[in-house]
């Protein structure tokens, strides 16, 4: 198992009206300390978000989501949080909060390839499931 390593991940959500606790999953954030890896992938489905919250300013939400990816990358353009070590940035992003952008609890996994993990998480947790066929046989 030397070629496997552990990683942590959380699902990024948009919660338009926090008091209603309705949300859509819009991305994932994956952290792997042993590989010095921290990355977020965002796939905001504007049509789904508008269906859930017709009056929400989608451009503003996209800006907040873009900030997550910038913070993951780190550096001066990411502001003070971007100067923190990767693991601290991950914990800052996934800290519980009652705002329009939230994350799931942190989960742990084991893998060989982090890009495969990100794609799998996007496919299973973020992208809408394909519509089931209703045709009768």
C-alpha positions, -999 to +999 in steps of 0.1 A: +000+000+000+030+023-003+015+039-034-017+049-016-021+080+005-048+096+026-066+128+017-094+149+033-122+165+013-153+185+018-182+194-005-187+231-012-223+242-011-244+273-018-271+279+008-292+308-005-314+312+025-295+298+056-327+297+076-343+272+052-312+250+051-317+243+013-285+240-007-269+228-039-235+212-041-212+233-063-177+220-058-151+201-038-120+209-019-093+182-015-063+183+008-035+159+010-007+168+034+017+141+023+016+154-013+015+191-003-018+193-023-047+216-018-072+222-046-108+233-051-128+226-082-160+246-086-189+238-110-217+262-103-248+252-122-264+286-126-297+272-138-301+250-107-291+278-084-316+302-100-344+276-097-336+274-060-332+311-054-345+332-083-335+366-068-299+356-058-271+375-074-253+347-091-223+369-101-216+377-064-219+340-055-194+331-082-170+357-068-172+341-034-166+307-049-137+319-070-121+331-037-120+296-025-098+285-054-076+315-050-071+308-013-062+271-021-036+283-045-022+307-019+002+336-024-001+373-021-032+375-044-051+353-018-047+379+009-038+372+046-054+337+045-034+328+014-002+333+034-011+305+058+004+270+053-018+247+031-033+227+060-043+258+078-059+273+047-079+240+043-091+242+079-100+279+075-121+271+043-140+242+058-146+258+092-184+257+100-202+290+092-237+302+087-232+320+054-243+316+018-211+295+011-207+265+033-189+231+033-199+197+043-181+179+072-146+169+063-143+133+051-111+112+047-102+088+019-074+067+005-063+069-031-035+067-057-044+097-078-058+130-065-071+142-098-091+110-101-105+117-067-116+152-076-133+140-108-151+112-089-163+136-062-175+161-088-194+134-107-210+118-077-215+147-053-218+179-075-231+172-110-267+163-113-275+127-117-286+117-152-323+115-156-337+080-152-355+066-182-392+064-177-399+042-208-416+009-201-402-023-215 
